[in-house]
């Protein structure tokens, strides 16, 4: 069940995703990135295609890990932002009808 939240973390992820202009892990790292990071990105992109997702972006990157996200529409036609980090996968329901946006967090 999805619960409504004004969670600052969810809003921060939402804003950073939509403001990102980095579209792959190789561009996120100015030097050669590891094969492990490229493999992880390929796995996430395969999941995205399986979900009929789109708009894959890198949200943040450092020497040890990267975070990324993509959008897809669920069976109810809700717009979902999928957020991946090294240790977790979260889904954020993007609702643009209330106050510009309201973020609902699906744990």
N, C-alpha and C positions, 0 to 999 in steps of 0.2 A: 504494500500500500504506500502511496506517495503522500508525504506530509508537507504542508506549506511551511516555508521558513523564510525568514529575512536574514539568514545566516550570512555573516560578513565574508566568510571563506567562499561560499557559493557565488556571491556577488562579485568577489574579487576574481575568481576563475572565469566567470562570464565576461567581465570587462576585459581581462587580459586576453582571452580567446578572440573576442571580436576586434581588439586593437592589434593583434599580432599580424605581421606581414611575412612570417617565416613559414614556408610550406613543406620543408623536409629537413631531416636531421643533419644532412650533409651541409646545408646552408647555415644551420644553427651553430656549427663549429667551424671556425675560420680555418682550422688545420684539419688534417685527416681524422675522422672519428672512427671509433672501434667497429669491428665487424659485429660485435654483440649489439651495439646500438642500432646499426643498420638492420640486423635481423629482427630486433624487437620492433622497430618501426614497420618492417614488412609484415610481421604478425598482426600488428594493430590495423594496418591498412587492409589486410585480408579480412579481418573482422568487420571493418567499415563497409567493404564491398558486399559482404554477406548480409549486412543489415540495410543495404541500399543507402548507405551513408554518403556524405559529401562534405566538402569544405574542410579537409584535414589541415590542421595547423599545429606548429610547435608553439607551446605557451611559454615555456622557459627551458633553459639548458645551462648546465654547468659541466665541469670536468668529470663528474661522476654519474650524472643521470640527466634525463630530459622529461618534461611533461608535455602532453599533447592532447588534442581533442578533435572531435568531428561532430557533425550534425546528422541526425536522421529523424524520420517521422515514424512514430509507433503506430500500432493498429488503430488507435483512436485519432490519428492524424495530428497528435501533439508534436511540437518541435522539441527534440531532446538533444542536449549537448552532452556527449560522452567525454569524460575526463579520465585520462590515464596518467598515472605516475608509476614510479618503480614498484610500489607496494600495493597500489589500489586502483580500482576502476569504479568511478561514480557516474551517475546519470543526473543531470539537472534539467528539469522541465522549464522551458523558456516560454513564459506567458507575457506577451507584449500588450495585453489589453488593459492592464491596471498600472497606472503611474509610470508609463514608459516601459517598464519591465518589472516583473515580480519573479523571483527565482524560487522554485519549489525543489526541494532536495529529496532525492530518492536514495536511501541508504541501502 
